Amino acid sequence: MENCTLYCKTKPSSLDTLATRLSAIPHQSTELKVDKEKHSIVCYTGNGMVKLTLLWFIEPGDQFAKLTGNTYVYFERKADLESDGRDKVLLHIRQTEALIGVVADPSFESVERLEAILMFIATEHDALIFNGQEMLDSLGEIVS
């Protein structure tokens, strides 16, 4: 299993809306299952699955606050960043309205159309993609 997190400046209006938009991706051969209780969507492709879990701010100290805070500190302290890249990433994290956790099984490379799903969401919700080490933009280019 592999994972990443999308830091979205605009929050999806609902899981159903996000699922509807995902089903409209050209040549997307997936079955989508929405779990409103867990705030997640599972996309089954011919050779794997991707689970998207939506998270937003509810109260100070919640999971959203902890994740955005920890990521902010990570990039604030990252020694090998140019100041422009660092400033852009830190500003984006401060402006994040929603996180979308992405888990691919068995791996990102083996799940059909995963790149299209990630880039679509990143473009739709003005998101950066955190892979655990770097932030990527909606084109997959390294920002930091």
WOWOMO-V790654 format. One record per helix or strand of 3 or more residues. SS is the DSSP state (2 for helix, 1 for strand). FROM is the first residue (numbers start at 1). LEN is the number of residues. If there is no record, write none. Layout:
# WOWOMO-V790654
SS | FROM | LEN
SS | FROM | LEN
This chain:
# WOWOMO-V790654
1 | 2 | 7
2 | 15 | 9
1 | 31 | 5
1 | 40 | 6
1 | 48 | 9
2 | 63 | 15
2 | 83 | 12
1 | 98 | 8
2 | 114 | 11
1 | 127 | 4
